[in-house]
Amino acid sequence: MVQRRLFNDDDALPLNRADVKVALKAANQDWANIDPSIMGTLLERGTDPSKRSQLGMHYTDPEKIMMIVNPVVIEPLLREWEGVKADLTSEIGKSKSAKTPGARTAAFNRGRELKTGFIERLKAYRILDPACGSGNFLYLGLKALKDIEHRVNTECETLGLPRGFPVVGPENVLGIEINSFAAELARVSVWIGEIQWMREHGFDASRDPILKPLDTIQRHDALLNDDGTEYEWPPADAIIGNPPFLGDKRMLAGLGEPNVERLRRVFSHRRPGGADLVMYWFTKAAEQLAQRHSRVGFVATQSVRRGASNEVLKAVVRKGRIFSAYEDEEWTVDGADVRVSVICFDAAEEGPATLNGLTVPVIHADLTASAANISLARRLSTNTSAFIGDQKTGPFDVDGDVARTWIRLPLNPNGLSNSAVLRPWANGNDLVGRHAGKWIIDFGVDMSEANAALFEAPFQHVEKYVRSQRIGLREIRADKSWWLHQRPRPEMRRMLTKMNRYIATPRVSKHRVFAWVAASVLPDSRLVAIARDDDTSFGLLHSKPHEIWTLRLGGWHGVGNDPQYTPSLGFETFPFPEGLTPNIPPADYASDPRAIAIAAAAKRLDELRENWLNPADLVRRVPEVVAGYPDRILPVDDNAALVLKKRTLTNLYNERPSWLDHAHRDLDAAVASAYGWTDWGAGLADDVILERLFQLNQERAAGQ
């Protein structure tokens, strides 16, 4: 079956009088200099009303694309040309100084052959975009090749060599695109770019027909064939583009369960579980590097710097190198601004590298260039007391007043109060802002439906509001227990029941802050709970060494590009001072002078913050209806309520008043002393601190 394309038939559109007027008005405009890279946006907005407001949907500005095209295509080809030109210039010089006509002719011919050889190199050069969309990367890649060819011809002409007709054209760019409409737009964009370039440089453009078929851009799934086997990319000298952004956990909804299962099966031995969809493109590109000494440049989600996605980059670095990267850039995807990483890599083992536009000796897999490659930090067996909080999956949370009303109800048929399945609840916003006063219905880890139903009011709420959301979800627990939280974190619960309080930090927040939380409060999955209840542990976690370690190892998330805290990276790899590690009971180091100093500074920091957050003259503390639950902190009047609304940890650390800064300095000095860093007062650079911590991590890991 012949694929139907935009210009391969003469079908007329059914236009009414108004449509004809619009068409005539458009036809009378001068379209000669339209930017081809915006064609996809204009046409898609015209055909899909739901996307007319998304001006950036298919448009990535040339400056961003050139962050890849420059290092991957232009710079290496120009370096190659400079070497050829030096030899060519030498031969042309010999042709002018040779003593015999034969020698002059021979030298001239050798120079001409050098030029011809490089032009043939450009003619055979192929740029592949394996997720080309409407062709923006291909258009600019083709333009770059044609500009290089033009430069070669011009510089050779000044040396006395004949100028040739351009041989680089649309056939130099290869594309793969699953959407047939986008693939056709890519062909049109590339042809328009070709015609514009030819006209701008004084050459006649093709006219019969104006737009020829361009079979080098294929409509196809870039990863799989229809029969579920792997799709093979065509060989290319440069592989560039912006593959689709889709997190591992969202792939089922985005691609469909059958496609995801086939994809994971085909790549099961070459890509780690949990990596984002974009990493499949990285995996395939890395495998093609050796075919033609290719270079690769892709846009990726920032998660590429951490976790499962980063394992793919680690494999790239083991076999080659990252030679250019931007770790944190604004990008436009489907009309929304996101933060991305731009990564260019090849199979070479050495050579110049640039990170964020600056020359560096090496770029590590986590897109840093420090002497300590902490992307290789290993988990430590001593650090097993940090947990992502309870993941409820459904509206189990209720307003505090509702919970208190249920607690005041008569005992249930099982003779128990509803307080047995109701407890205060906290998420990330509660920690860095004012607590919203939410409680949560919690039937524990394994309570049966029959026993849960005996708690009448809470169960009726869950049955009415949660069940409909949970039934049918793939993510539901395997036993279909919709009345239980999806991931209740039994090990976390077991450890927290042994203490009166624990340390918590948001998984994503503008500032890396830690706070005490009563053990009766259930932490949400947006919190990380650390099962330690001593001030020394609190101080170590809130110190500068731990902060910069987690900032380097953690990712960045959201519109605010806020740092993430992940137990497996930020906590489990962190080398605490010897003798103060999380596997040691606090009582065992209670008399250690180092621990005492850290605890005193940490306790002082917490007291000062609490006094600022909840001044005694602005709040009243009301005992909860359940003994042992933390007191309610309420404003004394409306004016106090207005003041307290702004008293949050986020606002406090935004302002960072002098008293807070001094408290942190005292804490940091105590922690540095615990490490034995006598030069702390001189002001250690972050990279020096990281190097020391990384060395400790490696020594501890080796001894496990």
HUVENWO-V7242 format. One record per backbone hydrogen bond with DSSP energy under -0.5 kcal/mol. CO is the residue of the C=O (numbers start at 0). NH is the residue of the N-H. E is the energy in kcal/mol with one decimal. If there is no record, write none. Layout:
co: {CO CO}
nh: {NH NH}
e: {E E}
This chain:
co: {4 12 15 16 17 18 19 20 21 22 23 25 28 30 33 34 35 37 38 39 40 41 42 43 46 47 48 50 52 53 56 57 60 60 61 62 63 64 64 65 67 68 68 69 72 73 74 75 76 77 78 79 80 81 82 83 84 85 86 87 88 89 90 91 92 93 99 100 101 102 103 104 105 106 107 108 109 110 111 112 113 114 115 116 117 118 119 120 121 125 125 125 126 127 127 128 128 131 134 135 136 137 138 139 140 141 142 143 144 145 146 147 148 149 150 151 152 153 154 155 155 156 168 169 171 173 174 175 176 177 178 179 180 181 182 183 184 185 186 187 188 189 190 191 192 193 194 195 196 197 198 206 208 209 213 215 215 217 217 222 224 228 230 236 237 237 238 240 243 245 246 246 247 249 250 250 251 255 256 257 258 259 260 261 262 264 266 266 271 275 276 276 277 277 278 279 280 281 282 283 284 285 287 287 288 293 294 295 296 297 299 300 301 302 305 306 307 307 308 308 309 310 311 312 313 314 315 320 320 322 323 324 325 328 330 330 332 335 337 338 339 340 340 341 342 343 343 344 345 352 353 354 357 359 361 362 363 367 370 371 372 373 379 381 384 386 389 389 390 391 393 395 397 398 399 400 401 402 403 405 411 415 416 417 418 420 422 423 425 426 427 428 431 436 437 438 439 439 442 447 448 449 450 451 453 453 454 455 456 457 458 459 460 461 461 465 465 466 469 472 476 479 480 484 486 488 489 490 491 492 494 495 499 501 502 503 504 506 508 510 514 516 517 520 521 522 523 523 525 526 526 527 527 528 528 529 529 533 534 535 536 537 539 542 543 544 545 546 547 548 549 554 556 557 561 562 565 565 565 566 566 568 570 571 573 576 580 584 584 585 586 588 591 592 593 594 595 596 597 598 599 600 601 602 603 604 605 606 607 608 609 611 614 614 617 619 619 620 621 624 625 628 631 631 633 636 637 638 639 640 641 642 643 645 647 648 649 650 651 656 656 657 658 659 660 661 662 663 664 665 666 667 668 669 670 671 671 672 675 676 678 679 679 684 685 686 687 688 689 690 691 692 693 694 695 696 697 698 700}
nh: {7 14 19 20 21 22 23 24 25 26 27 28 30 33 35 37 38 41 42 43 44 45 46 47 48 50 51 53 54 56 333 59 63 64 65 66 66 67 68 69 71 72 73 74 76 77 78 79 80 81 82 83 84 85 86 87 88 89 90 91 92 93 94 95 96 97 103 104 105 106 107 108 109 110 111 112 113 114 115 116 117 118 119 120 121 122 123 124 124 127 236 237 173 129 239 131 175 134 138 139 140 141 142 143 144 145 146 147 148 149 150 151 152 153 154 155 156 157 158 158 160 159 171 172 126 128 217 131 219 179 182 183 184 185 186 187 188 189 190 191 192 193 194 195 196 197 198 199 200 202 201 209 207 211 216 174 217 176 219 230 227 224 232 294 127 239 296 298 245 276 249 250 250 253 254 255 255 259 260 261 262 263 264 265 266 267 269 270 274 278 279 280 280 281 282 283 284 285 286 287 287 288 290 291 293 346 238 344 240 342 340 303 304 305 309 310 310 311 311 312 313 314 315 316 317 318 319 322 345 353 343 355 341 339 332 337 335 332 330 301 328 299 342 325 297 322 323 295 320 359 324 357 354 352 363 321 366 363 372 373 375 376 382 383 530 528 391 524 486 485 395 440 438 402 403 404 405 406 407 408 414 411 419 420 421 441 439 521 523 430 431 432 649 399 424 397 422 441 446 451 452 453 453 454 412 455 458 459 460 461 462 463 464 465 466 468 469 470 472 475 479 481 483 487 390 492 493 494 495 496 497 498 518 516 529 514 527 564 562 512 503 501 520 522 425 389 388 526 506 388 528 504 529 386 530 502 531 537 538 539 540 541 542 546 547 548 549 550 551 552 553 563 561 560 556 508 568 569 570 570 571 572 573 379 575 579 583 587 588 588 589 591 595 596 597 598 599 600 601 602 603 604 605 606 607 608 609 610 611 612 613 614 617 618 635 621 633 622 631 626 628 623 621 633 619 640 641 642 643 644 645 645 646 647 651 652 653 654 655 659 660 661 662 663 664 665 666 667 668 669 670 671 672 673 674 675 676 675 677 679 681 682 683 688 689 690 691 692 693 694 695 696 697 698 699 700 701 702 703}
e: {-0.9 -1.3 -2.4 -1.9 -1.9 -2.5 -2.7 -2.4 -2.3 -2.5 -1.6 -1.4 -0.9 -1.4 -0.7 -2.0 -1.5 -2.3 -2.6 -2.3 -2.4 -1.4 -1.5 -2.4 -0.6 -2.2 -1.3 -1.2 -1.6 -1.9 -0.7 -0.6 -1.0 -1.7 -2.8 -0.5 -1.2 -1.9 -2.2 -2.1 -2.1 -2.4 -1.9 -3.1 -1.4 -2.7 -2.2 -2.1 -2.5 -2.4 -1.5 -1.9 -3.6 -1.8 -1.5 -2.8 -3.2 -1.7 -2.0 -2.6 -2.3 -2.0 -2.1 -1.0 -1.3 -2.0 -2.3 -2.7 -2.5 -2.3 -2.5 -2.7 -2.0 -2.1 -2.5 -2.4 -1.8 -2.0 -2.9 -2.7 -1.9 -2.6 -2.6 -1.7 -2.2 -2.6 -2.0 -0.7 -0.6 -0.5 -1.9 -1.8 -3.7 -0.5 -2.7 -0.8 -2.1 -2.7 -2.8 -2.0 -2.3 -2.8 -2.2 -2.0 -2.0 -2.6 -2.3 -2.1 -2.5 -2.5 -2.3 -2.5 -2.6 -2.6 -2.8 -2.3 -1.9 -1.6 -0.6 -0.5 -2.5 -1.4 -2.6 -1.7 -2.4 -2.5 -3.0 -1.8 -1.1 -0.6 -2.5 -2.0 -2.2 -2.3 -1.8 -2.3 -2.9 -2.4 -2.2 -2.7 -2.4 -2.2 -2.6 -2.7 -2.2 -2.3 -2.4 -2.7 -1.4 -3.1 -1.5 -0.6 -0.8 -0.6 -1.2 -2.1 -0.7 -2.4 -0.9 -2.1 -1.9 -3.2 -0.5 -1.6 -3.2 -0.5 -2.7 -1.5 -0.6 -2.8 -1.4 -0.6 -1.0 -2.0 -3.1 -0.6 -1.8 -2.2 -2.5 -2.2 -2.6 -2.7 -1.9 -2.3 -2.0 -0.8 -1.8 -1.3 -1.3 -1.5 -2.0 -0.6 -0.8 -1.2 -2.4 -2.2 -2.5 -2.6 -1.5 -0.8 -1.0 -0.9 -1.3 -0.7 -1.6 -0.5 -2.6 -2.2 -1.2 -2.7 -2.8 -1.9 -2.0 -1.8 -1.2 -0.8 -0.9 -0.6 -1.0 -0.9 -2.3 -1.7 -1.7 -2.6 -2.1 -1.4 -1.9 -0.6 -2.0 -1.8 -2.8 -3.2 -2.7 -3.0 -0.5 -2.8 -2.2 -2.9 -2.5 -0.7 -2.8 -2.8 -0.5 -2.4 -2.6 -1.6 -1.5 -2.6 -2.1 -2.4 -2.0 -1.7 -2.8 -0.8 -0.5 -0.5 -2.0 -3.3 -0.7 -1.7 -2.1 -1.7 -1.8 -0.9 -3.1 -3.1 -0.7 -1.2 -2.5 -1.0 -2.3 -1.9 -3.0 -2.0 -2.5 -2.0 -2.2 -2.1 -1.6 -0.9 -2.8 -2.5 -1.8 -1.9 -0.7 -2.7 -2.6 -2.6 -2.8 -1.2 -1.9 -2.0 -2.2 -1.0 -2.2 -2.6 -1.5 -0.6 -0.9 -2.4 -2.3 -0.6 -0.8 -1.7 -0.5 -1.3 -2.5 -2.6 -1.8 -2.2 -3.1 -2.0 -2.8 -2.2 -1.9 -0.9 -2.0 -2.6 -1.9 -1.2 -2.5 -1.9 -1.7 -0.5 -2.5 -2.3 -2.5 -2.0 -2.5 -1.7 -1.1 -1.5 -2.5 -2.5 -3.7 -2.1 -2.9 -2.6 -0.6 -1.5 -2.5 -2.4 -2.2 -0.5 -2.0 -2.0 -0.6 -1.9 -2.5 -2.7 -0.5 -1.8 -0.5 -2.6 -0.6 -2.1 -2.5 -1.8 -2.5 -2.4 -2.3 -1.8 -1.0 -2.1 -2.7 -1.7 -2.3 -2.3 -1.8 -2.0 -2.8 -2.6 -2.3 -1.5 -2.7 -1.7 -1.2 -2.9 -0.8 -0.8 -3.2 -0.6 -0.9 -3.2 -1.2 -2.4 -2.0 -2.0 -0.5 -1.2 -0.7 -1.2 -2.5 -2.3 -2.3 -2.7 -2.3 -2.0 -2.7 -2.8 -2.0 -2.2 -2.4 -2.4 -2.4 -2.2 -2.5 -2.4 -1.6 -2.9 -2.8 -0.5 -2.0 -1.1 -2.0 -0.6 -2.6 -0.5 -3.3 -0.5 -1.9 -0.5 -2.7 -0.7 -2.7 -1.9 -1.7 -1.8 -3.0 -1.7 -0.5 -1.3 -1.3 -1.6 -2.5 -2.6 -1.8 -2.1 -3.0 -0.5 -2.2 -2.7 -1.9 -2.1 -2.2 -2.4 -1.9 -3.0 -2.4 -1.8 -2.2 -2.8 -2.1 -1.5 -1.3 -0.7 -2.5 -0.6 -1.4 -1.3 -1.1 -2.1 -0.5 -2.1 -2.6 -2.3 -2.2 -2.5 -2.9 -2.3 -2.0 -2.6 -2.6 -2.2 -2.8 -2.8 -2.1 -1.1 -1.2}
